[in-house]
């Protein structure tokens, strides 16, 4: 009984101190909560969480294992134009404006093509170091594309006439200098029944193609390719096919229905350093 009385007296005298400590803790928690609320107050926009939403203006799909950079640097530029003809009549606003960029420090190149009739832009990026290729298409500030592993056989950069389905090229023996670059002429036909041209007016194609005799003359970074690409290119050349790595400086395509496409070089600029962004397609 005495013990109970003593405990009651101790609790009685300690109660004010316990109440004070409890009140102090509650006030401290309220203060912390207030400070946290102030940290995310909308009046301080710099503390708002950043949006992680993707930019819908450029969507890139394809093989997730393939790595592509967001920008590339080039220092060689080949400017070209193409014109379309129906018979002997030139198509008004037909054809494309083309720029081909090559690098002297990397085994990489880029083709930028814009259709005069539709305004649609097509960009192709070939990166031999990362063994990747990327094709983009855009119009009206919105673009999309696919990235895939770079393989020479079946590789078809965006270019007038879709040269990827042409058969083996045959040397004609003709040579000429185009914009200061020595070129030789090849002739090819689309003997294969490619699904892109079967049952169309373009089912039969004859191509007259002028290709630089020395690929380094327009693509200085050509020698920096991994060895297995070099060996494959050499084998393809011996077999008579054309690896679409160095684009023609001149090409004339004649289709079975009489349509024609003529692509020619207007100028080649050396040491034109330019950083090309993937997002440039939407400019």
C-alpha positions in Angstrom: 0.0 0.0 0.0 2.8 2.4 0.9 4.5 1.5 -2.4 1.4 2.5 -4.3 1.1 5.8 -2.5 4.8 6.6 -3.2 4.4 5.8 -7.0 1.3 8.0 -7.2 3.2 10.9 -5.5 6.1 10.5 -8.0 3.8 10.5 -11.0 2.0 13.6 -9.6 5.2 15.6 -9.3 6.6 14.3 -12.6 3.5 15.0 -14.7 4.2 18.7 -15.5 7.7 17.8 -16.7 6.3 14.9 -18.9 3.6 17.1 -20.3 6.2 19.8 -21.1 8.4 17.3 -22.9 5.4 15.9 -24.8 4.3 19.4 -25.8 7.8 20.2 -27.0 7.9 17.1 -29.2 4.5 17.9 -30.7 5.6 21.5 -31.5 8.8 20.2 -33.0 7.0 17.8 -35.3 4.6 20.6 -36.4 7.6 22.9 -37.1 9.3 20.1 -39.2 6.1 19.6 -41.1 5.7 23.3 -41.8 9.4 23.5 -43.0 8.8 20.5 -45.3 5.7 22.2 -46.7 7.6 25.4 -47.3 10.2 23.5 -49.3 7.7 22.3 -51.9 5.6 25.4 -51.8 4.4 26.4 -55.3 5.8 29.9 -54.8 9.3 28.4 -55.2 9.2 26.9 -58.7 12.9 25.9 -58.5 12.0 23.3 -55.9 9.2 21.6 -58.0 10.0 18.1 -59.2 11.2 18.1 -62.9 9.1 16.5 -65.5 10.4 13.2 -66.9 8.0 13.1 -69.9 9.6 12.2 -73.2 9.8 14.7 -76.1 7.0 13.6 -78.4 8.5 15.5 -81.4 11.2 12.8 -81.9 10.5 9.1 -81.2 13.2 6.5 -81.9 12.3 2.8 -81.8 14.0 -0.3 -83.0 16.5 -2.6 -81.4 17.1 -1.5 -77.8 20.5 -3.1 -77.8 21.8 -0.8 -80.5 23.4 2.4 -79.2 23.2 5.7 -81.1 24.5 9.1 -80.1 22.3 12.2 -79.8 24.8 14.2 -82.0 27.7 13.6 -84.4 30.5 15.7 -85.7 31.5 15.8 -89.4 34.1 17.8 -91.4 33.4 16.8 -95.0 30.2 17.9 -96.8 28.9 16.8 -100.2 26.0 18.9 -101.5 23.8 17.3 -104.1 20.5 17.7 -105.9 18.2 15.3 -107.7 15.7 16.0 -110.5 12.8 13.8 -111.6 11.5 13.4 -115.2 8.5 11.9 -116.7 9.7 11.0 -120.2 11.6 14.1 -121.3 9.4 16.4 -119.1 11.0 17.7 -115.9 8.7 17.3 -112.9 8.1 20.8 -111.3 9.1 20.8 -107.6 10.2 17.2 -108.0 13.4 15.7 -106.7 15.3 16.3 -103.5 18.0 18.5 -101.9 20.7 16.3 -100.4 23.7 16.8 -98.0 26.1 14.0 -97.2 28.4 14.4 -94.2 31.5 12.4 -93.7 34.0 12.4 -90.8 37.8 12.3 -90.9 38.1 11.4 -87.2 35.4 8.7 -86.9 34.1 6.0 -89.2 30.7 7.7 -89.5 28.6 9.4 -92.1 25.2 11.0 -92.4 22.8 11.7 -95.3 20.2 14.4 -95.1 17.5 14.5 -97.8 14.5 16.7 -98.2 11.8 16.2 -100.7 10.9 19.4 -102.6 7.3 18.1 -103.4 6.3 17.2 -99.8 8.8 18.9 -97.6 9.4 15.6 -95.8 12.9 15.1 -94.4 14.9 11.9 -94.3 18.1 11.5 -92.3 20.4 8.4 -92.2 23.2 7.9 -89.7 25.8 5.2 -90.1 28.2 4.6 -87.2 30.7 1.8 -87.9 32.4 2.1 -84.5 29.1 1.4 -82.7 27.9 -0.8 -85.6 24.6 1.0 -85.7 22.4 2.7 -88.3 19.5 5.0 -87.7 16.9 6.2 -90.2 14.6 9.1 -89.4 11.7 10.6 -91.2 10.0 13.9 -90.3 7.6 16.5 -91.5 5.9 19.4 -89.7 8.2 19.3 -86.7 7.4 15.7 -85.8 9.8 12.8 -86.6 10.3 9.2 -85.8 12.7 6.5 -86.8 14.3 3.1 -86.1 17.8 2.1 -85.0 19.2 -1.3 -86.0 22.5 -3.1 -86.1 24.6 -2.0 -89.1 25.1 -4.7 -91.6 26.6 -4.0 -95.1 24.5 -6.6 -96.8 20.9 -5.2 -97.0 22.1 -1.8 -95.8 20.2 0.9 -97.7 20.8 4.5 -96.8 18.1 7.0 -97.8 19.1 8.2 -101.2 17.3 8.9 -104.5 16.3 5.8 -106.4 16.6 3.4 -103.4 19.8 2.0 -104.7 19.8 -0.9 -102.2 17.8 -3.2 -104.5 20.1 -2.8 -107.5 22.1 -5.9 -108.7 25.8 -6.2 -109.0 27.5 -3.1 -110.5 29.6 -3.6 -113.7 32.4 -1.2 -114.5 32.1 0.5 -117.9 35.7 1.7 -118.0 34.6 5.3 -118.2 36.2 7.8 -115.8 35.7 11.5 -115.1 36.4 14.1 -112.4 33.4 15.4 -110.5 34.0 18.4 -108.2 37.7 17.5 -108.0 37.2 13.8 -107.3 38.2 11.1 -109.7 35.2 8.8 -110.3 34.5 5.7 -112.5 31.2 4.6 -114.0 29.2 1.5 -113.1 26.0 0.2 -114.6 23.5 -1.9 -112.7 20.0 -3.4 -113.1 17.4 -4.6 -110.6 17.4 -8.2 -111.7 16.1 -9.4 -108.3 12.4 -9.5 -107.6 12.5 -7.0 -104.8 9.1 -6.6 -103.1 9.5 -2.8 -103.2 9.4 -2.7 -107.0 7.6 -5.8 -108.1 4.3 -5.0 -109.7 5.0 -1.3 -109.9 5.9 1.1 -112.7 9.4 1.0 -111.4 9.8 -2.8 -111.8 12.7 -2.4 -114.2 15.6 -0.1 -113.4 18.8 0.7 -115.2 21.3 2.7 -113.1 24.4 4.6 -114.3 26.4 5.3 -111.2 29.6 7.4 -110.8 31.5 6.3 -107.7 34.8 7.8 -106.3 37.7 5.7 -107.2 39.3 6.3 -103.8 36.7 6.3 -101.0 39.1 8.3 -98.8 38.7 11.3 -101.2 35.3 12.0 -99.7 35.2 9.9 -96.6 38.5 10.3 -94.7 37.3 8.2 -91.8 36.9 5.2 -94.1 40.2 3.7 -93.0 39.0 3.8 -89.3 36.3 1.2 -89.9 36.7 -2.1 -87.9 38.6 -4.7 -89.8 35.7 -7.0 -90.3 33.9 -4.3 -92.3 36.9 -3.6 -94.4 37.3 -7.3 -95.3 33.6 -7.5 -96.1 33.7 -4.4 -98.3 36.7 -5.7 -100.2 34.9 -9.0 -100.8 31.8 -7.3 -102.0 33.9 -5.2 -104.4 35.6 -8.3 -105.8 32.2 -10.0 -106.2 31.1 -6.9 -108.1 28.5 -5.5 -105.7 28.4 -2.0 -104.2 28.5 -1.5 -100.4 26.5 1.8 -99.9 29.2 3.4 -97.7 30.4 6.1 -100.0 27.6 7.7 -102.0 27.8 8.2 -105.7 28.7 11.7 -106.9 26.5 11.3 -109.9 23.7 8.9 -110.8 21.1 8.5 -113.5 18.2 6.1 -113.0 16.0 5.0 -115.8 12.8 3.1 -115.0 10.8 0.8 -117.2 7.9 3.2 -117.6 10.2 6.0 -118.9 10.5 7.9 -115.6 14.0 9.1 -114.8 15.9 10.5 -111.8 19.1 12.4 -112.2 21.3 13.1 -109.1 24.4 15.3 -109.3 26.9 17.0 -107.0 26.8 20.8 -106.8 29.8 21.2 -104.4 32.1 19.5 -102.0 33.4 21.4 -99.0 36.5 20.1 -97.0 37.0 20.9 -93.4 33.5 22.1 -92.8 33.2 21.2 -89.2 29.6 20.7 -88.2 27.8 19.1 -85.2 24.7 17.4 -86.3 22.0 16.7 -83.7 19.3 14.1 -84.2 16.7 16.7 -83.4 17.9 18.8 -86.4 15.3 16.9 -88.5 12.6 19.0 -86.8 14.1 22.3 -87.6 
